[in-house]
Every structure is written in C-alpha cells, then in structure tokens.
Amino acid sequence: MGDKFVRVIFALFGIYDVSTIAVEKLDRTGVDVEALVANGIKETQERAKNF
C-alpha cells in the first residue's frame, strides 16, 4: 500500500496528522466487493465528521 509514501510526501509539507482507511479482501473470489467499498465510504464519512 502507498500509505508510507503518502505520509512522507505530506510530511515534506508539514502535514503529520494523517489517517488511513484501508478496504481489504477486494481481490478474493466470492466477496461482496460493493459492500466492502460501501463500508469503507461509510467509515470515511464518519471520520470526516470529526475532522
């Protein structure tokens, strides 16, 4: 995942408070990908309320 790279680039601009939301298991057969992505979006929206 590119999380570490993004954190380093943000740190160059003085941004140190970074949160990562990862949606996993998208590459597995038989998994409801749309539901996983929807849960990731829901978590993102919840975190954005406290931003």
BAKE-869645 format. One record per residue (C-alpha): residue in three letters; z, y, x; chain; residue number from 1. Coordinates in pm, 1 decimal, padded with zeros to 6 digits. Example, Ala and Ser with C-alpha at 12.3 -4.5 7.8 and 13.67 -1.06 7.14 Angstrom:
REM BAKE-869645
+------+----------+----------+----------+-------+-----+
| rest |       up |    north |     east | kette |  nr |
+------+----------+----------+----------+-------+-----+
|  ala |  00780.0 | -00450.0 |  01230.0 |     A |   1 |
|  ser |  00714.0 | -00106.0 |  01367.0 |     A |   2 |
+------+----------+----------+----------+-------+-----+
This chain:
REM BAKE-869645
+------+----------+----------+----------+-------+-----+
| rest |       up |    north |     east | kette |  nr |
+------+----------+----------+----------+-------+-----+
|  met |  00000.0 |  00000.0 |  00000.0 |     A |   1 |
|  gly | -00071.0 |  00353.2 |  00120.4 |     A |   2 |
|  asp |  00279.1 |  00476.6 |  00040.0 |     A |   3 |
|  lys |  00380.1 |  00519.6 |  00402.5 |     A |   4 |
|  phe |  00060.9 |  00711.6 |  00485.2 |     A |   5 |
|  val |  00109.4 |  00948.2 |  00189.6 |     A |   6 |
|  arg |  00473.0 |  01010.1 |  00287.7 |     A |   7 |
|  val |  00369.5 |  01102.5 |  00642.5 |     A |   8 |
|  ile |  00098.9 |  01340.9 |  00521.9 |     A |   9 |
|  phe |  00337.5 |  01503.8 |  00272.8 |     A |  10 |
|  ala |  00599.4 |  01539.2 |  00549.2 |     A |  11 |
|  leu |  00347.5 |  01739.1 |  00752.4 |     A |  12 |
|  phe |  00352.6 |  01993.3 |  00469.3 |     A |  13 |
|  gly |  00732.0 |  01986.4 |  00437.5 |     A |  14 |
|  ile |  00746.2 |  01761.4 |  00130.4 |     A |  15 |
|  tyr |  01012.3 |  01496.7 |  00182.8 |     A |  16 |
|  asp |  01118.3 |  01409.2 | -00172.0 |     A |  17 |
|  val |  00851.7 |  01155.1 | -00269.5 |     A |  18 |
|  ser |  00877.6 |  00880.7 | -00530.7 |     A |  19 |
|  thr |  00652.4 |  00578.5 | -00555.2 |     A |  20 |
|  ile |  00571.3 |  00389.4 | -00871.0 |     A |  21 |
|  ala |  00407.7 |  00054.9 | -00797.3 |     A |  22 |
|  val |  00237.2 | -00164.7 | -01052.9 |     A |  23 |
|  glu |  00229.9 | -00516.7 | -00914.8 |     A |  24 |
|  lys |  00070.4 | -00850.3 | -01009.3 |     A |  25 |
|  leu | -00258.4 | -00690.0 | -01112.7 |     A |  26 |
|  asp | -00453.8 | -00948.0 | -00914.7 |     A |  27 |
|  arg | -00313.3 | -01257.5 | -01088.3 |     A |  28 |
|  thr | -00504.9 | -01459.4 | -01341.8 |     A |  29 |
|  gly | -00360.0 | -01471.3 | -01691.4 |     A |  30 |
|  val | -00161.9 | -01149.6 | -01657.8 |     A |  31 |
|  asp | -00194.3 | -00875.5 | -01918.2 |     A |  32 |
|  val | -00318.6 | -00603.3 | -01684.2 |     A |  33 |
|  glu | -00338.0 | -00340.1 | -01957.3 |     A |  34 |
|  ala |  00028.7 | -00394.4 | -02044.7 |     A |  35 |
|  leu |  00133.2 | -00368.0 | -01679.8 |     A |  36 |
|  val | -00060.3 | -00044.1 | -01635.9 |     A |  37 |
|  ala |  00081.2 |  00090.8 | -01962.8 |     A |  38 |
|  asn |  00433.4 |  00018.7 | -01836.9 |     A |  39 |
|  gly |  00353.1 |  00198.4 | -01511.5 |     A |  40 |
|  ile |  00227.2 |  00500.7 | -01702.4 |     A |  41 |
|  lys |  00537.6 |  00496.7 | -01922.2 |     A |  42 |
|  glu |  00763.2 |  00488.4 | -01615.0 |     A |  43 |
|  thr |  00566.1 |  00775.8 | -01462.9 |     A |  44 |
|  gln |  00608.2 |  00983.5 | -01777.1 |     A |  45 |
|  glu |  00983.9 |  00914.5 | -01781.9 |     A |  46 |
|  arg |  01021.5 |  01022.0 | -01419.8 |     A |  47 |
|  ala |  00812.2 |  01333.1 | -01481.8 |     A |  48 |
|  lys |  01060.4 |  01448.0 | -01745.8 |     A |  49 |
|  asn |  01327.2 |  01473.3 | -01473.8 |     A |  50 |
|  phe |  01101.9 |  01640.1 | -01218.9 |     A |  51 |
+------+----------+----------+----------+-------+-----+
